[in-house]
Amino acid sequence: MRGRPCASRCSGWRNSLAIGSLMNARGMMELIVIKVGLDAGVITPAMFTILLVMAIVTTMMTTPMVMGLLDRKRITDALTNH
């Protein structure tokens, strides 16, 4: 559990924030969990809507955040080298 924060901190704060942003983009898994919770009666329809909007917004803001934190040349180089 400590490996990810330590590794991201060693690589600098911009990389640390980018890694955190990418880890937050878990939209599909969150949708499955909240749907199961709604079906089981654990969460209300209003809470389902709030969590659904949160999942959509946080997933949509991931790309702009990562692009803003990392320069485009590094991203393009990383994608073309792999």
Steps between C-alpha positions, in 0.01 A plus 500: 500500500792732561674416172297728274528818709872449555566433134296796385662737751847396390416595142389856582177672596371540143538129434346427840191706416475340155515151651234595753278637223535184297423283802185704563360420153323185602161580350394157376574321826324769699191474278478127563535543877239775528256305281536196728450729801186647346359156417576376852328804653817619670492840329206716400426610142611854594835370629534286187458812286758693701754217475427454129564867425818490711627195307433667165657833598814352654551271201452787252743730681783245508641565152511882531660472844770259384569704187530813713734333748726331250636657187364365172841403365565261789158343460542456124849357544378258766215380280715453191780318682273227638 
